[in-house]
Amino acid sequence: MSHVIKEATCQQALAALGDRDSVVIDVRCQEEYALYGQIAGAHLIPWKLIRDDALVDNQHFHRELKNAVSNCKGMGGFKLYFICGSGNRSCDAAECALDMLGDDGYEVYNVVGGIDEWVCNGLPTSPAALSA
């Protein structure tokens, strides 16, 4: 079976938040998350981290992703939605997820336009509650 990353709109990702067969994964860095707010119900798993004013890989991404989907493994038809600031990093994270999860019945989506599109469409965010 050939796996491809599918595209989803922000509205589809919002609807997925209420679907028990879906997980929305926010791959923005914590600084963006704090600045633009959180999507309630999404899992924050940064794809990149800011260290000394540079973006670096999050070495814990794989482990955190596995934890986020661990209860879903083997359910069949399970959907993963990845969102970032504009849709670029989330596409990279979605590709990583496909490589990591293999053929386990997952459908992987990249949310087109990211949080920029989410906010432009007036979809809900709330202040991020992150510890320092």
FENJOJO-V939766 format. One record per residue. NEAR is the number of other C-alpha atoms within 10 Angstrom. D_LAST is the distance of its C-alpha to the last C-alpha in Angstrom with 2 decimals. Layout:
<<NEAR | D_LAST> <NEAR | D_LAST>>
This chain:
<<5 | 43.64> <4 | 42.03> <14 | 38.39> <12 | 37.13> <17 | 34.02> <14 | 34.97> <16 | 33.78> <18 | 32.41> <17 | 31.96> <23 | 28.94> <13 | 31.19> <13 | 31.96> <25 | 28.31> <19 | 27.78> <11 | 30.82> <19 | 29.55> <17 | 26.56> <11 | 29.22> <13 | 31.13> <10 | 30.76> <15 | 32.08> <21 | 29.33> <23 | 25.68> <25 | 23.74> <26 | 21.21> <26 | 18.86> <29 | 18.48> <26 | 16.59> <19 | 13.71> <19 | 10.21> <13 | 10.85> <16 | 14.12> <22 | 12.91> <15 | 10.76> <10 | 13.83> <18 | 16.60> <18 | 15.41> <23 | 15.90> <23 | 19.27> <14 | 19.60> <14 | 20.87> <19 | 19.86> <17 | 18.03> <21 | 15.22> <22 | 16.30> <26 | 15.63> <23 | 18.91> <19 | 17.58> <18 | 14.43> <14 | 14.10> <9 | 14.65> <7 | 16.33> <7 | 17.18> <8 | 18.90> <12 | 18.65> <12 | 19.03> <12 | 19.90> <15 | 17.50> <12 | 19.43> <11 | 18.26> <18 | 19.54> <17 | 22.87> <10 | 21.68> <16 | 19.21> <19 | 22.05> <15 | 24.52> <11 | 22.48> <16 | 22.24> <16 | 26.00> <10 | 27.20> <9 | 28.67> <20 | 30.51> <13 | 32.31> <12 | 36.00> <11 | 35.99> <13 | 37.76> <13 | 37.10> <19 | 33.35> <20 | 31.48> <22 | 28.23> <29 | 26.98> <31 | 24.64> <31 | 23.07> <27 | 21.21> <22 | 21.45> <17 | 25.21> <20 | 26.56> <16 | 26.77> <20 | 23.88> <27 | 24.41> <24 | 28.02> <15 | 27.10> <25 | 24.86> <26 | 27.76> <17 | 30.18> <15 | 28.12> <20 | 28.11> <18 | 31.88> <11 | 32.39> <12 | 30.28> <15 | 31.58> <11 | 35.16> <14 | 37.79> <14 | 36.24> <17 | 37.03> <23 | 33.90> <19 | 34.15> <24 | 31.47> <24 | 30.76> <29 | 29.06> <31 | 28.16> <24 | 30.06> <20 | 28.43> <24 | 24.90> <26 | 22.54> <15 | 24.70> <18 | 27.68> <23 | 25.84> <15 | 24.97> <9 | 28.47> <11 | 30.01> <8 | 28.24> <13 | 26.65> <12 | 23.95> <14 | 20.22> <11 | 17.77> <13 | 14.47> <17 | 11.66> <10 | 9.63> <10 | 6.44> <4 | 3.78> <3 | 0.00>>
